[in-house]
Amino acid sequence: SPLFGGIHLRPEATGFGAVYMAQHAIEGKLKQSLEGTRCAVSGSGNVAQYASKMLIQLGAKVVCVSDSNGVLLFQDGMTNADLEQIIVAKTVERARLSSLETRVSGKYIPNQSPWTLPDLNARFAFPCATQNEIDEKAANMLIQNGAMGVFEGANLPVTTEGQEVLRANRDVLYIPGKAANAGGVGVSCLEMSQNASRTYWKRDKVAGMLKDMMAGIYKQMKDNAGEDGTLEEGCNRAGFLKVAHALKELGWVY
């Protein structure tokens, strides 16, 4: 066990959690599976790396990752060997994706993001790079190209105008970051609990707790959405009610 705290899966938690959330929504709302589907991931940092890893593990095809200079496009899906090269480049070599074209099966496209590629073929989108990366034009293009879900791995990656496009297409799943990327802060809370109790949890235990956490968040969204609401609406309602109930219990409102 570690000498000074720490918990298994903290680096992976945000990316893994976003994929678990997508899995619940896709199976629950669309009655489909992630297996075999084409998924677009933006970014190539921590969240994007582990979202890609879990997507591949679940049988999905990761068709791209990106950095601020361009996109690595994998028409046939990224392999585990490709992902390992990306992780080494970003965590060890501190290199740009442009340096990887001869080391991976993908094609490098400079000066683009996944969301500016007019012919991007992806059923589900995982923006994991930065805020405001999917604007109105990009959201429309995703939907026109057949996307059926957007799951925010980054914080606020969809602009206000982009959100309106997604809301106008109510058959497209849209789960905002306060739910989709909650696995990261959730496992941080688990880490504090573990350390405060002077215990050490094995990887399998933390993995199960992360899965249960994301399943619980999805259930709150689904329950609060009701029969006619979207998952985003359910997410907002659940968040509001949690804060309102806390204020009441503290005696700050009556």
PyMOL commands that set and color helices and strands:
alter all, ss='L'
color gray80, all
select helices_A, chain A and resi 13-30+46-57+80-93+97-100+114-116+136-144+160-168+177-180+182-196+203-225+231-249
alter helices_A, ss='H'
color red, helices_A
select strands_A, chain A and resi 38-42+61-67+70-73+107-110+124-127+149-151+173-175
alter strands_A, ss='S'
color yellow, strands_A
deselect
rebuild
show_as cartoon
